[in-house]
Amino acid sequence: MSEIMQSTVLMVPGLRGDMPDHWQTILQGELPKALCTPRIGTQNLSCAAWVQSLDDTLAGIAGPVTLVAHSAGVMMVAHWAQSHRRPIRGALLAAPPDFEQPMPAPYPPIEALRANGWMPTPSSKLPFPSIVAASSNDPLGSITRAKEMATSWGSRFVDIGPAGHLNPVAGYGPWPRAHDLLRELEALAG
């Protein structure tokens, strides 16, 4: 078994939290050592509070950690990496939203995201290996913007095709490709 699969895999869902039929929740159940960051409530849009929740969860994990983030969870990881230096084995960053563009309903308005510290989108290189996996038809962010984020973060970019926002509404449910991407991440982590 690879080191990634032997490390603790920490799921970092978006603002709406984990859902029973979401690929992250399914993946968590398939891995031997997987956890999920606790949700602090969809009414609390404070980026600092979400980042602190991620940091608190990481502080309670001994040994190597691999992050699997989706949607706003990707932004949480990017913001967390700006000021925290706990070693991370690698990160799979799926369906990053473009918070600098208006979000469709029922997502928070751009003004609320700005006021709560989500912008500007971090652009510094991440201090760990990462893969950004983005859809060609994600309503929350263009593939061009996802490629720009991947480049600035030093991430390998993967176009996963027309997968919407990679959530149950878009038909994901199970996402077997996550296992393949975790194996690729293992190769990047060396």
C-alpha positions, 0 to 999 in steps of 0.5 A: 500500500502506498504511503499516501494510502497509509497516511491519514487522509483528511477530507476538507469539504466545501462550505456546505459540508460533507454529504452522505452521497458525495464522492468525498464521503464515499472515498472517506469510507473506502480508505483505511485512515480517513477523517473529515474536518468538522463543519462549523456551520454554513452561516459562518462564512469567516475564512479565518474560522474555517482555516482555524478549524482545519488547523485544529483538526490537523493539530490532532493528527499524528503522523503524515497527512494527505488532504483531499479538498473539494470546492471551498475546501480547496480555498481553505487549504490554499489560505491555510498554507499561507501561514501554517507549516505543518508537514503535509504529504500532498493534496488533491484539490478538486473543483476549485471555485472562483470566488472572485466571480459572482456565484450562482444561487444559493451560494454566498454573494461575492460581497459576503465572500470578500467581507469574510476574508476569502479574497484575494485568492492565494497565489503563492506556491503551496509548500507540498505536492498537489494536484488540481482537478477541474471540470470543463463545465463547472458553474462555480469556476472556469477551467481557465481560472482553475489552470491559473490557480494550479500554476500559481500554486505549483500544482499538477493540473488535471482536466477531468472533462465535463463533470459540473461541480463534481458533486451529487447534483452533477452525478458524483456520487462515487468518483473512482478517479479520486483513487487514481489521482491519489496514486499520482499524488503519491508519485509526486510526493516521492 
